[in-house]
Amino acid sequence: MGMDQPKAKVPYTLNSKKVADATMEWLHKRGVTLGEIAELVMLLQQKYYPNLTMEECIHNVEQVLSKREVQNAVLTGIQLDILAEQGLLIPELQDMIANDEGLYGVDEILAFSIVNVYGSIGFTNYGYVDKLKPGVLERLNDKSLGPCNTFLDDIVGAIAASASSRIAHRKQAEREKEQGEETIDSDR
């Protein structure tokens, strides 16, 4: 055998822990904390569950972030924001993402892939926070601060909306269980 033989390519295998760790790391690198996302969850759910705690909100955010589909959306969106900051997208796409063009809706489509995991209540929660832009979403949406967060603001809103939906489903399951009814939502 000569030295010119190509090396056999090692087959790809998904490393779920690396993806999960990268998701948390990149949210942190982009300046988003779990606490800030949990504050959005509290805003969305406190009216319905006055005894809701920040610990519960953070736990539900963590549970949403443990889903592979969510991790994929987070990493994809952050990567596109970074490429836009670096001016590395094709010109027409570069301009739309860098300027968060109102008629460019792919950032919302990516966010929908997150809320879709937790049902229709997630969509309504997402629409509410996307329009209101409270807390961390206001900062992420502020174009004067520098970084491109065209995807990240929608992703963070979607994570909060999903965690809110998860709480609503679980609280309903708790009520049904207390009343001796069968429930289907306890494992969401």
PyMOL commands that set and color helices and strands:
alter all, ss='L'
color gray80, all
select helices_A, chain A and resi 16-29+34-45+54-65+68-85+91-98+106-118+120-132+136-141+143-145+152-178
alter helices_A, ss='H'
color red, helices_A
deselect
rebuild
show_as cartoon
